[in-house]
Amino acid sequence: MSLAAQHLGREAEATAARFLRRKGYTILDRNLRVGRGELDIVARRGETLIFVEVKARRTGRYGGASHAVTARKERQLVQLAAQYLAEHHLEHHPCRFDVLLYHAAAPGAPILEHIEHAFEVSGDDLRW
């Protein structure tokens, strides 16, 4: 990954965390290494834990947030979340998965697209 891409990713995640805080979320963890992967943002809103995948885009070439997370990435996020829940003894805690797209192509402020409940997961999938 190029330095420019790394910088864009860090900028996107910091902006996403500020955006979520303004919406009433509490940020619990950022860039958290879990096993062989990373959870971008783990947040809480009310009693619900939210695992947020942040995707940064400079162009619309790869589609919006609805195309940003593949089925393979969903499976990886579910596995990482299950491990996180187990390690923190939160296996029965309500949780969901969101995607936040940071679109930096436009001049001026970036455009953020937040998809809550981006994909569904059964309770059995979250067992570690």
C-alpha positions as CSV (number, residue, x, y, z in Angstrom):
1,M,0.0,0.0,0.0
2,S,1.4,3.4,-1.0
3,L,2.1,6.1,1.6
4,A,-0.7,8.2,-0.1
5,A,-3.2,5.4,0.4
6,Q,-2.1,4.9,4.0
7,H,-2.5,8.6,4.7
8,L,-6.0,8.6,3.0
9,G,-7.0,5.6,5.2
10,R,-5.8,7.2,8.4
11,E,-7.6,10.4,7.5
12,A,-10.8,8.5,6.6
13,E,-10.8,6.6,9.9
14,A,-10.2,9.7,12.0
15,T,-13.0,11.6,10.1
16,A,-15.3,8.6,10.5
17,A,-14.7,8.5,14.3
18,R,-15.5,12.2,14.6
19,F,-18.6,11.7,12.5
20,L,-19.8,8.8,14.6
21,R,-19.1,10.7,17.9
22,R,-21.3,13.6,16.6
23,K,-24.1,11.0,15.9
24,G,-23.9,9.9,19.6
25,Y,-21.6,6.9,19.3
26,T,-18.9,6.1,21.8
27,I,-15.7,4.9,20.2
28,L,-14.3,2.0,22.1
29,D,-11.4,1.0,19.8
30,R,-9.8,2.0,16.5
31,N,-7.5,0.1,14.2
32,L,-7.7,-2.9,16.6
33,R,-5.6,-5.9,15.6
34,V,-7.6,-9.1,16.3
35,G,-5.9,-12.3,15.3
36,R,-4.9,-11.9,11.6
37,G,-7.1,-9.0,10.9
38,E,-8.1,-5.5,11.9
39,L,-11.3,-3.9,13.1
40,D,-11.4,-0.3,11.9
41,I,-13.8,1.0,14.5
42,V,-15.6,-0.6,17.4
43,A,-18.2,1.7,18.8
44,R,-21.2,1.6,21.1
45,R,-24.5,3.4,20.9
46,G,-26.9,2.6,23.7
47,E,-26.5,-1.1,24.4
48,T,-25.5,-2.0,20.9
49,L,-21.9,-2.7,19.8
50,I,-21.2,-1.5,16.3
51,F,-18.3,-2.9,14.2
52,V,-17.6,-0.2,11.5
53,E,-15.7,-0.9,8.4
54,V,-14.3,2.3,6.9
55,K,-13.6,2.4,3.2
56,A,-11.8,5.4,1.6
57,R,-12.3,6.2,-2.1
58,R,-10.8,9.0,-4.3
59,T,-13.0,8.1,-7.3
60,G,-16.4,6.5,-7.9
61,R,-14.6,3.8,-9.9
62,Y,-15.3,1.0,-7.5
63,G,-18.8,2.0,-6.5
64,G,-20.2,3.4,-3.3
65,A,-20.4,1.9,0.1
66,S,-22.8,-0.8,-0.9
67,H,-20.0,-2.2,-3.1
68,A,-17.2,-1.5,-0.7
69,V,-17.4,-4.7,1.3
70,T,-17.2,-8.1,-0.4
71,A,-18.8,-11.3,0.9
72,R,-15.2,-12.4,1.8
73,K,-14.6,-9.3,3.8
74,E,-18.0,-9.7,5.5
75,R,-17.0,-13.2,6.6
76,Q,-13.7,-11.9,7.9
77,L,-15.4,-9.1,9.8
78,V,-17.8,-11.5,11.4
79,Q,-14.9,-13.8,12.5
80,L,-13.0,-10.8,13.9
81,A,-16.1,-9.5,15.7
82,A,-16.8,-13.0,17.2
83,Q,-13.2,-13.1,18.5
84,Y,-13.6,-9.5,19.9
85,L,-16.8,-10.4,21.6
86,A,-15.4,-13.6,23.1
87,E,-12.2,-11.9,24.4
88,H,-14.3,-9.2,26.1
89,H,-17.0,-11.6,27.4
90,L,-19.7,-9.9,25.3
91,E,-20.9,-12.9,23.4
92,H,-24.6,-12.2,24.1
93,H,-24.4,-8.4,23.6
94,P,-26.4,-7.0,20.7
95,C,-24.2,-5.9,17.8
96,R,-24.3,-4.9,14.2
97,F,-22.1,-4.2,11.3
98,D,-21.9,-0.8,9.5
99,V,-19.9,0.5,6.5
100,L,-18.8,4.0,6.3
101,L,-17.5,5.2,2.9
102,Y,-15.2,8.3,2.9
103,H,-15.3,9.8,-0.6
104,A,-12.5,12.3,-1.1
105,A,-12.8,12.9,-4.9
106,A,-14.9,16.1,-4.6
107,P,-13.1,19.4,-3.8
108,G,-13.6,20.6,-0.3
109,A,-14.9,18.4,2.5
110,P,-15.1,14.7,1.9
111,I,-18.5,13.1,1.5
112,L,-19.4,10.4,4.1
113,E,-21.9,7.7,3.3
114,H,-22.9,5.7,6.4
115,I,-24.8,2.4,6.0
116,E,-26.1,1.1,9.3
117,H,-26.8,-2.6,9.4
118,A,-24.8,-3.0,6.2
119,F,-25.1,-6.8,6.3
120,E,-27.0,-9.3,8.4
121,V,-25.4,-11.9,10.6
122,S,-27.0,-14.7,12.6
123,G,-26.2,-15.3,16.2
124,D,-24.5,-18.6,15.4
125,D,-22.1,-16.8,13.1
126,L,-20.9,-14.7,16.1
127,R,-19.8,-17.6,18.2
128,W,-16.0,-18.0,18.5
